[in-house]
Amino acid sequence: MLDDLKLISKIDKSNILDIVEKFPEQIKTSFAVEKSSILGSYLKIDNIIISGMGASSISGDIVQSLFLDRVDIPIFVNRQYYLPKWANKNTLLISQSYSGNTEETLNTFKNGYQKRCKIIGISSGGKLKELCEKSGIPFIKIPSGIPPRTATGYMLFSAIFAIKKIGVLKNDMESEIEETVSIINDLKNHIKKVIPEKENISKQLAQKILNTIPQIYGFEFYIPIAKRWCTL
C-alpha cells in the first residue's frame, strides 16, 4: 500500500509529502530572501523575543536551543497575545507569521511597537507586511502558497539569517548550513514516496508503528524537534 502512488496522492490531497521534500529549497530561498532584505544594524540589543504560533513558534524554539551557547543574550519564545513586561527599547522582537494574519503575532507586534522594541517582521504577506511597511519596520517576505505547518524551513532559517545579519550571531554559519542542505538532500533521496518500501526506512518505520501510540523523546537542542514530531 505504501508504494501505491495513486493511493498516496488520493490521501495526501494537499501534497504535503511533495512540499516536505523541498525543505532544502526552503533553506536556499530563505538565504536569498535575506540577502535582498534591508535589516540594518542595532547598537544595543539586550534580549531577543521570537513571537509566533505553530510553525513560527517551533522555529523559535529551535533557534533558542541551537543558539543557547552561541549568543551572549537570552532568547525568549512568546506564544501569548502580549509581550513580557520586561520587553523594552533594547529588545529585538522577531514577529513571525506565515500568513501574516495570526492574531497573537499581530497583537504582540503592536505591543512591541508601543514598547519601542526593535522589530523585524517575517511573513508571506498579510497584515504583518502592511504594518511593517506602514511603520517603517524591516520586513522579510517569504514565499506564499503552502500550508503554514510546512513552512518551518522558511520561518526557521529566515530568523537565523536575520539574527546573523544584524550582528547578534558572531559565528560563521555558512559551512553548517551547506552541510545541512547536503545531508537533507541525501536523506530525502532515500525516503521519498517514490522509493519502494523495501529500500525506504520511512515507510518501514510507518509499518512498525502502525496501530501503536509512539513515544517521542528529545534532549538538549533536539527537544523542539521532538515536539515538532509530536504536533505534525
N, C-alpha and C positions, 0 to 999 in steps of 0.2 A: 504493500500500500504506500509506503514512504517513497517508492520510486515511481509512483504514478503521477507524472507532472500535471496531467489534466485534472486529476482529483485535487492536487495541491492548489492549483490555480482557482478551482471552484471554491475551495475553503478559504484561501488567502485572497479575498476579494480586493483588499487594499494594497496588494503587492508588497506586504511588509518584508518578506524574505528578500525580494529584489532590492528594496531600499537599504536594508541592513548590509547587504553585500557591498554597498557603495560607501561604507563607513570611511575607508581610506580617502576617497574622493572628498568627503566632508572635511577631513583634516586639511587637505591641499587647498580646497576652496576657502576655508577659514583663514588660512595663511595669506592667500591672495587678497581677500577682502580686507584683512587687517593692514596689509601693505598700502592699500589705497585709501585707508581711513585716516583722518587727521585727528589725533588724540591729544597732542600737546604734551607738556611735561608739568609735573607738580613738585614744588619745592618741599612741601611738608605733608606727609601722609602718616598718621599715627595708627590707623587700622583700616581694614577693608571689610565691607559688608557686601555679600553677594545675595541679592534679593530676587526670589522667584519661586515658582511652584513646579511640580512634576519634574520633567527632564531638566529644566533650568536649575532647580534646587539640587538635584542629584549631581549635576555638573559642578555646582558649588561645593558639595560635599567632597567630590574628588579633588578639586583644587585645594581645598582646606587640608586634606590628608596628604596630598602629594607635596605640598609646599611647607609642611609643618617644620621641617628642618632646613628650609631654603630661604625663607624671608624672615626679616627681623621684627615684623609687626604681626599682630593677630589677624586671622581671617575668620569672619563670622558668617554663617549661612542663615538667612532670615526667611521664614515661611509665614510671616504674620502680615496683618494689614498695616502695622506701624513699625517704625524702626525703634531700636533700643533707645532709652533716654540719653545714653552717653554719646550717641552719634552727633557729630558737630562738623565744623568747617574743615577739620583735619581728617575727616573720614572720607575714604573713597567708596562710593556706592556704585556697584555694578548692578544695574537694573536689567533683568533678563526675562524675556517672554517671547516664545517663538512666534505666536500670533501677533504680539504687540498689544493685545487687548485683555490680558489677565488682570482681573480686578485688584487682587492683592498687590501685584507689581506696580500697577499704576498709582495705587494709593501710597505705597512706600516711596515711589518716585516723587510725588508731590510733597510728602512728609520730609524727604531728604532735601528737596529744593528749599523748603521753609527753614530747615536747619542749616542751610548754606553748605551742604556736603558737596564734595567734588563728585560729579556723576558721569558715568559712561552708560549709554543705553545700547542694548543688543536685542534685535528682533528682526523679523522678516518684513516689518511694516507696522500697520495698525496705529492705534492712538499713541503708543510709546514713541514711535517715529515722529508723529506730529508734535508731541510735547517737547521732544529733544530739539527739533527744528525751530519751534516757536521760542524756546528758551535759550537757544544757542549752546545746547549741550552736545558734546561729542557723541556720535552715534555710529554703530557698526551694523550695517544691513546685511543679513544673511539670506540665502535663497529661500523662497517660499515653495509651497506646493506639496509638502509631505506631512503625514500625521506628526503632531508635536512630540509624541513619545519616541519617534525615530530620529529626532533631530539632536540627540545628545552630542554627537560629534561637532556639529556647528556651535552649540552652546558652550561646550567644554573648551574647545580649542580657541574660540573667539575670546573667551575670558582669559585663557592662558596667554595668548598673544598680546592682549591688551595690557595685562599686568607686566609683561616683559617690555612692551614698547614704551610705557610711561616711566620705566626705570626702577620699579619696585623689585622686580626679579633680576638679580645680577647674573645668574647662571646662564651659560650658553645652552639653549635647549635644542638647537637645530639638529645636532647629531642624534639626540634621543628621539626626536620626532621622526626623523628619517628612518631610524631603526624601527620605531613603532609602526610606521606605514608599511615597511618591508615585511615585518612579522605578520601583520594583519592580512596583507595581500597573500602571503604564503599560506596562512591558516584558511582563508576563505576559499582558496583553490582546492582545499581538501574537504570542505564541509558544505559546499554549495549544494543547492537542491538537485542539481543535475548529476551530482556524484552518487553512484549507486550505494545502497546501504552497506554492502559488504566491504566498501572502501571508505565509508563516511562515518566518522566517530560520533558526529552529532546525531545522526539517525539511529546509530546503535545505542547511544545514551537514551534517546527518546523511547526506544523499545524497552530498555531496562527499567525506566521509571514509570512506565505505563501502569495505570491503576494503583499508583502509590502516592504518598504525600512526601515529596522530597524535603530534606532539611538542608539549608544552605548556610554555610558559616564563612566568616571572613575575619581577618585580623589586620591591625595597623592600617595601611593605606588601601587594603583590599576590602575594608568594611563597607564603603559606599558601593563597591562593585557587587558585593553580596546583596546589598539592599536593592540594587537595580535588578538583579536576577529575580528577586522575590516579587517585585512590583510590575514586571513586564506582563 
